[in-house]
Amino acid sequence: MQRLILSLLFLIFSPLISYAQMDSISTSISIVEDFNDEALLLTEGVADKDFKEFLLKRKEETVAELKQINWAEAPSPKRFQRIKDIVNSYLEQISDSVKELSTSALGQETKIEEAVTILNSSKAAKLADLEATHKTEGVRKEPEKAVPLIDVSPFEGEPDEGEGIWFR
């Protein structure tokens, strides 16, 4: 009976826990991966092997850069703006590269135009989702303490003080 109650409580509160764990980094990584999948799906019969490799390489670079930001910077408005710029440039680059496919794929310009339209609308929705995560992400209020360059020994003092490191 206790297990049943515990499992029900877990099922009730699990969406809240997962929503609380979604920060701007994990949201941006999922946006990049979803957008890459959309671009691959929309250019299925049009894109060649080089284009697919380009999409995969660009996705891996962007995800690696976002993970580096996660380790290097604490949540702040500056960090969020940097994340947003990286995601926006990725989405723009992929959308532009799909648009450039129309020059190489003769006879399928309408399919590529439809794909670009779908990707642009998806891009706007994904950036709005990313903006929503910034509002829920916690930002530290107190400034960080400055770290001294040199540790001063508590026993170190001036020679005229009498005791200390100078008088051994």
N, C-alpha and C positions, 0 to 999 in steps of 0.2 A: 504494500500500500504506500509506504514511504517512497519507494522507487518510482511509483506511478506519479505521485504528487511532484516529486523532484523533476522527473522528466517533463511533466506538463509545464512546470515553471520555466524550465530551460527552453522549451519550445515557444513559450509565450514571449520571453525576454530575449531570445537569440537575435531577432531582427534588430532590436535596439542596440545590442552589443556590437553587431557587425556594422551598423550605421555609425556608431561612435568611433569605430576603428578606421573608418574611411577618411583619410586625410588627403591633402591635395596631391601628394606624391603618388599614392596608390590609385587615386582617381585618374591622374594624368597618365599613368602607365596603362591603365585599362582603356583609356581613350585612345592612346597611340595604337595599342594592339587591336582594338575594335575597328579603328579607321583603316588600319592596314588590311584587315580581313575584308572589310567592305570594298576597298579598292581592288583587291585581288578578285573578289567575287564579281564585281561590276565589269572588270576587264578580262573576263575568263577566256573568251574566244578571240580577243583582239591582241592581248599582250604576248610578247615573246619571252623567252627564258631570261634574257638580259634585264628586261623590265622587272620581272619577278624577283630576280637577284638584287636589283637596285632597291626594291621595296623592302626586302628582308634586311639588307645591310643598313638601310636608313633607319628602320625600326629598331634594330639592335643598338645602333649608335645613340639614338634618342633615349631609349630605356636605360642604357648605361649612364648617360649624362644625368638623367633624373634620379637614378639611384645614388649617384655621387653627391648630388645636392642634398639628398635625404641624410647622408652621413655627415656632410660638411657643415650644414647650416641649420640653425634652430628655426622653428616656425616664426615668421615675421612677414610684414607686408612686402619687404624687399625680396625675400625668398619667394613669396607667392608670385610677384611680378616676374621674377626670373623664370619660374616654372611656366607661367602663362606665356611668356615670350617664346620659350623653347617649344611648347606644344603648338602654339599658333604658327611658328615658322615651319614645323613639321607638317602640319595640316595644309598650309599653303603650298609647300614644296610638292607634296604628294598630289594635291589637286592640280597644280600646274603641270606636273609630269604626265598625269592622265590626259590633260588637255593637249599636250604635245604629241600624244599617240595618234591624234587625228591626221598628222602629216604622214605618218608611216603606214597607217592602216587605211588603204583606199577602199571606198565603198562602205565603210562602217562608221562614217562621221556622225550619223544620227545616234547610233548606240553610244558613242563616246560623249556626245553632247548631253545625252540623258544621264550618263554616269557622272559627268562633271556637275550637272544640276543636283543630282542626288547627293554627291559628296559635299557640295557647298551648303546644302540645307542641313546635312548631318554635322558639318563643321560648326555651324552656328549653334546647333543644339548641344553639341559636346562642349563648346566653350562656355555656354550658359551653365551646364552641369558643373564644370570646373569652377566657375565663379561662385556657385552655391556652396561648394565645399570650403571655400575661403571663409565664409561667414561662420561655419561650424568649427573651424580649426582654432584651437587655443593658441593665443599669443602671450608670451611672457611679458608681464608688466614691468617688473623691476629690471634695471639695467645690470649688465654683467659686471662683476667686480674686476678691476684691473689686476693682472697678474704681474708681480714684480719680476724684473729681469734677473736680479741677483738675490738669492736668499741671504738675508743677514742673520748671522748667528745670534741667538739671544745672549750669549756670553761675551760677545764682542763689544768693546767699548773704546773710548778714547784713552790714551796713556795717562792722562791726568786724573782719571776717575779712581785709580787705586787698583782694584781687583779686575780680573778679566783675563782675556787671552794674552795681554801684553806682559803680565806679571806671572810667570809660571814658576 
